[in-house]
Each structure stands twice: as C-alpha cells, then as structure tokens.
Amino acid sequence: SNGAGSTGAVGGREIIGNTFNVNNHEWAVVSFNGSNTGVPWFVNTAKRQVRSPKVYIRDTGVLLRLQSIESSAGLLAHPVVGASWEGFVIEQLSAILGSEPIHFWRTQQGAELDVFVQLDGRNYGIEIKRSSAPTMTKSIRVALEDLDLDHVAIAYPGPRRYQVDQKVSVVPLRDLLAGSTTSDLVGAITGR
C-alpha cells in the first residue's frame, strides 16, 4: 500500500487522510477529528485520560482489502480480526445513532471503553468483544464508576444475552442492532 498522507482543517475540524493504491484501485481513508466517531470523552477525574482521537476504518471491506484478506477463514486467522469487528459494530451503531456523537474513553493507566454515548440524559457504554463468552473486566468496572454509567452492554457475536453484573449485560450484536431508533438501542443496552 502507498501511504501518502495529508492533513488540513475544515470548519474547525482536523482532517487526517491517506490514500492507498491496492490492485490499481485508489482508496481514501479519512478520519474527522470532531465528527461523530472516534472522539475521546473527558470527565473530571484524577486519572489521566487519553485525549487524541481514535481512527477507525469504518468500511470493513476496505480494511480487509488493504490487508489482502479474501476469505472468512483468512480474516479469523489474521490479527486485524478484532479491529475489523470493532469497526463493523461502530459503523452499525452509527447508523442507528445518526447525528448523536459516539465517543470512546481511555485512561493512560489502561482502562478503556469502546463506545460511550449519552442518550435521554443518561450515560451508556458499549464494549465490543469478538469472544464467544465475554466476562466482566476491570476496565468496565472503572468506566462504570468514573463515567457514572447507567448500563454497559458488551456486544458480542454470540446468540444469548446474559448478565455479568447488576449494570453490565452481554448482548448479542443482532439484539443490539435490532431496532432503528435511539430508544430501541437504550432498550437493547439495558434489557428494559
């Protein structure tokens, strides 16, 4: 791949762009610092928080093509499988959330949350896992406390919803994405 990068500012937003040439086809991968995804969430805590934006390749087809992955078996054996899954889930959530901002949260001590959203005046978290049986993590415990989360959904590819803590549910991705409104998403996150 050819990594000719460019940076500029448009309407107060920094644009970081790269073009990649794969098999004589040029692909553009752009992240907007200040758009609705990849923007860090800050809270007033004693912990040092990561403040740089997170870059997603939201089109998983582009990501797979850039990595020369041509089959599901090839994807499952490749180290990019987790990033591919995360980008796919975030792109699907973005379609439901529309213009609602999607943030991530991370401390310099290593605690993180893949998705932080504020809906109907409440704070919700979504942790994205590609494992078959996700469990509670220290990062989720820290996020629950520091971000005053109403509930956290651990999105995974499995078929069964289950609780891992009073405010934490493991939720099949198909259930999380079953609705088309933010109210549907809140119901899927909380199970209410």
N, C-alpha and C positions, 0 to 999 in steps of 0.2 A: 504494500500500500504506500501511497505517496502522501505525506503529511504536511501539506502547505497550509500553515495556519494564518489566521488573520484576527485582529481584534479591533473593535471600534465601539462607539457609543451611539445609541439611538433613543431619543426620548428619555434620557436618564438611565437607560438600561445598557449594561455592557454586553456586547455580543462577542462570543468566542466561537470561531468557526474553523472547520477543517474540511478540505475536500479530499476524497480518496478515489483513486482510479483502480477499479477491480475489473479485470477482463474487458478492458476498453469501455467501461461504463463509469461515469463520474458520479459519485455520491457526495452529498453535502450533509454534514453532521453539525448541528448548531445547538448551542445551549444559551438560553437567555438568562442572564443574572437579573432576577427581578420578575420573571414570568411566574406562572402558577405552579411550577415544579422545580425541585432542586434547590429551593431557597431554605437556608437554615432557620430554625426557630430559636429565639433567645428568650430566656427567662432570667429573672434577677435572683441568682443563687450564688453561693460561694464557689461553686465549681466553675472551672474554666471551660468554655464551650467553643466548639468549632464554628467559625463564622464564615468560612469560604463555601461557595455554592457547590452542590454536587452535580456532576454532569451525567446525564442519562442518555443512552441511545434508545429513544423511545420506540423506534421501529425495530423490533427484534429480528425481522427479516434482513435488514441492513446489517445489524450486528453479526448475524450468522454468516452472511455473505462475506463480510470483512474478515471473518475468522476462517473462511473456506470450509464451513460446516455444511454438509449436504444431506445429512440424514438424522433422524431422531437418535439413532444409536451413536452417531458421531457427536451429537450435542451432549448426550448423557455422559460420555467419556471425557468431555472437554472441561477445563477449569472455568470457562465462561458460563457454564450452565446456571449458576446462581445469579449472576448479573443479568443474564437473559430473562430468567424467571422474574426477577425484581422489576426490570424494565417493562416486561409484559403486564405485570399486575398494576404497576403505576399508570401505565397508559390506559388500561381498562378503568381504573378508578377515576382518572382524569375525565373520561367520557361521561361518567355519572356526575362528577362534581362540577363540571362546566367551568365557570369562572371562579369558583371557590379555590383559594390558594391551598396548595399541597406543600407542606414543609417536611423536612427531616430534622432530627435532633441528635446531636452527638457531643459528648464531653471529651476533653483531652485525656481524661482518665479511662476512656474506652466504653462508657455507657452510651448506647445509641437506640434510636427508634427510627424505623424506615419511613413511616408516614405519620405526621401529626396534622390533624385538621380541627378547626373549630366550627361546629355546626349547632345551630339553635342555641347559642350561648354556652355550649359545653365543649370540653376538650376530649378528643378521642385519639387513640393511637392504633396503628396497624403495623404489625411486624410481619415481614414476608419471609417465609421459610419454605424451602423445597423438600424438606424431610417428610417422611411418612408418618411420624408421630412426634410433633413438636412438643416441647415442655416449657415450663416457666424458666426464665433466665434472670440473672442478676440485673442485666440491663433493663429488663421490663420492670422489675421492682423499683429500680432507681427512677425510671421515667414516670411510673405511677405517682411517686411521691413528688418529684421535682416539677412535673408538669401539671399536677393536680388533674389527672385523667379520670374521666367518668368511667371509661372502659377501654380495654385493649383487645383487639382481635388479632390472633395470629393466623394469617392467611396461609393455607397450605393446599396441595393438590389432592388431598385425601377426601374420602366420602362422608366422614362422620364429624359432627360438631360435639365438642366436649369442653367442660370447664377444667382449668388448671389452677384457678384462684377465684376468689369472690368477684374480682373485677377483670378477669382475664379468661377469654374463651378461645379455643382453637376452632377456626371456622373454615369449612371447605370454600375454596375460591368461587365455585359455582354458586354457593349460597350468598356470598358477599356481593356478587355481581348480578344477582337475580333481578333486582329492582332497577328502576330507571331514575329515581329521584334521591335527593339527599336524605329525605325522611326514610326511604327504603334502606339506604345504606346504614343509617343510625340503627334501625331495627335489626339489621343483619349483624352489626358490630355487637350490640348489646343483648340480642336474643329476646328483646321485648317487642 
